[in-house]
């Protein structure tokens, strides 16, 4: 994804998780309240795994020890 103009990131102020079921199965709901409003994300297992990998990469860059 390439951005033309850089927008300031929304700052999370609250995070909640839940699950819902429908005819396709169970989904995880990640609700993030930000300084600009509420962001709800529905995740299946594959999307949740992808999020975990992405968060792992971010955490590695945030760790001052590099471990």
C-alpha positions, 0 to 999 in steps of 0.5 A: 500500500502506497500513501500519497500523503502521510496521515498522522496515526490514530492513537489507541485509547482502549482495546476490546476483544470478543467473538461472534458466530455466523453461518460461516463460523466464528470470528474474532472482533477487535475493537479499538477506540482511538482519538478519532473514533471506534475501529472494529475489525472482524478476523478469521483465523488466517487474518488473526495469525497475520496480525500476530506476525505483524505485531511480532515484527513491530515488537521486535523493532520496538525492543531496545535490546533487539531480542 
